């Protein structure tokens, strides 16, 4: 990143790069299919894939919680792309047995809640195919997460102490006005709370704090320790310091490229799919595509309040404007509801080397909807599979 250039992205060059990457992903001894959420990335990959695979089959999962369900978008994209689309409805029967089977087979913890639906989707896909294609990587290369936009706002505020103080107070007030009690995906109160929390720290902490389910004080209470913030978030700080770029946006994005993408997103995809003998390919992570984008200034990767304008312009050109304007949703699972199941609560209570009283406080606040600690509690459930007996998996 040390030689970033300010030139605009050439769409006439970017389109063929993605097309060629998708084409390389079709080299297979067996037929392949598409994971289609209906979002920008998977739809754009699907457009180019359909040119190579005329009888393309696509798949998505339907969830009852509407803020997580992508079915309407997936069906619309499939209709435009003319794929043979199947919507796989999530079945919560025997749910406890399913998650015990899944997490008991992992060799390392992974708190990405999308692991569950992707595992079930992979199971469905593997009934007919051995190779599938997805849209992972677009947000990391093209600065497409909501947190990238949040960074621009916080970066501006943090450069002026009075503005940062006002912003923190305002966001704290908004967090209180919209409490973190909604069971919808990333409710407003939770977003405001994380933004206000992050403004209390220097910029190198922003990426990690925006994604963290607990802050430094809460982590220390849980562990009964006195770790400093620089110890807890050391990996993110090291990446910020070691990223050779004139742009703070690159230093911020290093967290997503080097920690979040391989440790969470791709680990989820790899573990879930390979447990079912399915290979998943990600054309947006193509080496040639990355080498073209990485020397360019990150400024053209945002226009107004929308991220990934280069991909959106390609989608508007090749697919349609609704797909191009679709907001970022992400692939997840409603763990804020799931953590209240008796099995999960029991496993969380079994955790050793943590402050059980503080964990009970979090669980009580969550149950009474005085806060959304679903992700923190879910992380505890995942860790229980790597804890000592009494549980055997």
BELSULBEL-V964883 format. One record per backbone hydrogen bond with DSSP energy under -0.5 kcal/mol. NH is the residue of the N-H (numbers start at 0). CO is the residue of the C=O. E is the energy in kcal/mol with one decimal. If there is no record, write none. Layout:
BEGIN
nh = <NH | NH>
co = <CO | CO>
e = <E | E>
END
This chain:
BEGIN
nh = <3 | 4 | 10 | 12 | 13 | 14 | 16 | 17 | 18 | 19 | 20 | 21 | 22 | 23 | 24 | 25 | 25 | 26 | 27 | 32 | 33 | 34 | 35 | 35 | 36 | 42 | 43 | 44 | 45 | 46 | 47 | 48 | 49 | 50 | 51 | 51 | 52 | 53 | 55 | 55 | 57 | 58 | 59 | 61 | 65 | 67 | 68 | 69 | 73 | 74 | 75 | 76 | 77 | 78 | 79 | 80 | 81 | 82 | 83 | 84 | 85 | 87 | 87 | 88 | 89 | 91 | 94 | 97 | 98 | 99 | 100 | 101 | 102 | 103 | 104 | 105 | 112 | 114 | 115 | 116 | 117 | 118 | 119 | 120 | 121 | 122 | 123 | 124 | 125 | 126 | 126 | 127 | 128 | 129 | 130 | 131 | 132 | 133 | 137 | 140 | 141 | 143 | 144 | 147 | 148 | 149 | 150 | 151 | 152 | 153 | 154 | 155 | 156 | 157 | 158 | 159 | 163 | 163 | 164 | 165 | 166 | 167 | 168 | 169 | 170 | 171 | 172 | 173 | 174 | 175 | 176 | 177 | 178 | 180 | 181 | 186 | 190 | 191 | 192 | 193 | 194 | 195 | 196 | 197 | 198 | 199 | 200 | 204 | 205 | 208 | 209 | 210 | 210 | 211 | 218 | 219 | 220 | 221 | 222 | 223 | 224 | 230 | 231 | 232 | 233 | 236 | 237 | 238 | 239 | 240 | 241 | 242 | 243 | 244 | 245 | 249 | 250 | 251 | 252 | 253 | 254 | 254 | 256 | 257 | 258 | 259 | 260 | 262 | 263 | 264 | 265 | 267 | 268 | 269 | 270 | 271 | 272 | 273 | 274 | 275 | 276 | 277 | 278 | 280 | 282 | 282 | 284 | 285 | 289 | 290 | 291 | 292 | 293 | 294 | 295 | 296 | 299 | 300 | 301 | 302 | 305 | 307 | 307 | 311 | 312 | 313 | 314 | 315 | 316 | 317 | 318 | 319 | 323 | 324 | 325 | 325 | 331 | 334 | 336 | 337 | 338 | 339 | 340 | 344 | 345 | 346 | 347 | 348 | 349 | 350 | 354 | 355 | 358 | 359 | 360 | 361 | 362 | 363 | 364 | 365 | 366 | 367 | 368 | 369 | 370 | 372 | 376 | 377 | 378 | 379 | 380 | 381 | 382 | 383 | 384 | 385 | 386 | 390>
co = <0 | 294 | 8 | 9 | 9 | 10 | 12 | 13 | 14 | 15 | 16 | 17 | 18 | 19 | 20 | 21 | 22 | 23 | 25 | 130 | 56 | 132 | 33 | 58 | 34 | 38 | 39 | 40 | 41 | 42 | 43 | 44 | 45 | 46 | 47 | 48 | 48 | 51 | 52 | 53 | 83 | 33 | 85 | 87 | 63 | 64 | 64 | 60 | 69 | 70 | 71 | 72 | 73 | 74 | 75 | 76 | 77 | 77 | 55 | 82 | 57 | 59 | 85 | 86 | 61 | 89 | 91 | 93 | 94 | 95 | 96 | 97 | 98 | 99 | 101 | 102 | 110 | 111 | 112 | 112 | 113 | 114 | 115 | 116 | 117 | 118 | 119 | 120 | 121 | 122 | 123 | 124 | 124 | 30 | 30 | 278 | 32 | 280 | 134 | 136 | 137 | 138 | 138 | 144 | 144 | 145 | 146 | 147 | 148 | 149 | 150 | 151 | 152 | 153 | 154 | 156 | 156 | 159 | 160 | 161 | 162 | 163 | 164 | 165 | 166 | 167 | 168 | 169 | 170 | 171 | 172 | 173 | 176 | 178 | 178 | 183 | 186 | 187 | 188 | 189 | 190 | 191 | 192 | 193 | 194 | 196 | 197 | 201 | 202 | 204 | 205 | 206 | 207 | 207 | 214 | 215 | 216 | 217 | 218 | 219 | 219 | 227 | 227 | 228 | 230 | 232 | 233 | 234 | 235 | 236 | 237 | 238 | 241 | 242 | 0 | 246 | 246 | 247 | 248 | 249 | 250 | 251 | 252 | 253 | 254 | 254 | 255 | 258 | 259 | 259 | 260 | 263 | 264 | 265 | 266 | 267 | 268 | 269 | 270 | 272 | 273 | 272 | 129 | 131 | 133 | 280 | 281 | 282 | 285 | 286 | 287 | 288 | 289 | 290 | 292 | 4 | 296 | 297 | 298 | 305 | 302 | 141 | 300 | 307 | 308 | 309 | 310 | 311 | 312 | 313 | 314 | 314 | 319 | 320 | 321 | 322 | 329 | 332 | 333 | 333 | 334 | 336 | 337 | 340 | 341 | 342 | 343 | 344 | 345 | 347 | 221 | 353 | 354 | 355 | 356 | 357 | 358 | 359 | 360 | 361 | 362 | 363 | 365 | 364 | 364 | 370 | 372 | 373 | 374 | 375 | 376 | 377 | 378 | 379 | 381 | 382 | 383 | 387>
e = <-1.0 | -3.4 | -0.9 | -1.3 | -2.7 | -2.5 | -1.5 | -2.2 | -2.6 | -2.9 | -2.0 | -2.7 | -2.4 | -2.1 | -1.4 | -0.6 | -1.2 | -1.2 | -0.9 | -1.4 | -2.3 | -2.7 | -0.8 | -2.1 | -0.6 | -1.9 | -2.2 | -2.5 | -2.2 | -2.0 | -1.7 | -2.4 | -2.4 | -0.8 | -0.6 | -1.1 | -2.5 | -0.6 | -0.6 | -0.9 | -2.0 | -1.9 | -1.7 | -2.3 | -0.7 | -1.8 | -1.2 | -0.6 | -2.7 | -2.9 | -1.8 | -2.5 | -2.6 | -2.0 | -2.0 | -2.9 | -1.5 | -1.8 | -3.1 | -1.2 | -2.0 | -3.3 | -0.6 | -0.7 | -2.6 | -0.6 | -1.3 | -2.0 | -2.4 | -2.0 | -2.1 | -2.3 | -2.6 | -1.6 | -1.5 | -0.8 | -0.6 | -2.0 | -1.1 | -0.6 | -2.1 | -2.1 | -2.1 | -2.7 | -2.5 | -1.9 | -1.9 | -3.0 | -2.8 | -0.5 | -0.9 | -1.7 | -2.7 | -0.8 | -0.7 | -2.8 | -2.1 | -2.6 | -1.1 | -2.1 | -2.2 | -2.2 | -0.5 | -1.1 | -1.0 | -2.3 | -2.1 | -1.4 | -1.6 | -2.9 | -3.3 | -1.7 | -2.1 | -3.0 | -1.0 | -1.6 | -0.7 | -2.5 | -2.4 | -2.2 | -3.1 | -2.6 | -2.2 | -2.8 | -2.9 | -2.4 | -2.2 | -2.3 | -2.4 | -1.9 | -2.0 | -2.4 | -0.6 | -1.9 | -0.6 | -0.6 | -1.8 | -2.8 | -2.2 | -2.2 | -2.2 | -2.6 | -2.3 | -2.2 | -1.6 | -1.4 | -2.0 | -1.9 | -1.8 | -2.5 | -2.4 | -0.8 | -0.5 | -1.3 | -2.5 | -2.4 | -2.2 | -2.4 | -2.2 | -1.5 | -1.6 | -1.2 | -2.1 | -2.7 | -1.1 | -2.0 | -2.6 | -2.1 | -2.0 | -2.2 | -2.4 | -1.4 | -0.6 | -1.4 | -0.6 | -0.5 | -1.3 | -2.7 | -2.5 | -1.4 | -0.5 | -1.1 | -2.4 | -2.7 | -1.7 | -2.6 | -2.6 | -2.1 | -1.8 | -2.0 | -3.4 | -2.1 | -2.3 | -3.0 | -2.6 | -2.5 | -2.2 | -2.5 | -1.5 | -1.4 | -1.2 | -2.4 | -2.5 | -2.7 | -0.6 | -0.5 | -1.8 | -1.4 | -2.3 | -2.5 | -1.4 | -2.0 | -2.9 | -0.6 | -1.6 | -3.9 | -0.7 | -2.0 | -1.5 | -2.2 | -1.8 | -0.7 | -1.7 | -2.3 | -2.6 | -1.7 | -2.4 | -2.4 | -1.7 | -2.7 | -2.9 | -0.6 | -1.7 | -1.8 | -0.7 | -0.8 | -0.6 | -2.6 | -1.2 | -1.6 | -2.6 | -1.4 | -2.2 | -2.5 | -2.4 | -2.1 | -2.3 | -2.1 | -1.0 | -1.4 | -3.5 | -1.1 | -2.2 | -2.3 | -1.9 | -2.2 | -2.4 | -2.6 | -2.7 | -2.4 | -2.6 | -2.3 | -1.3 | -3.2 | -0.7 | -0.8 | -2.5 | -2.5 | -2.4 | -1.5 | -2.0 | -2.5 | -2.4 | -1.3 | -1.4 | -2.0 | -0.9 | -0.7>
END
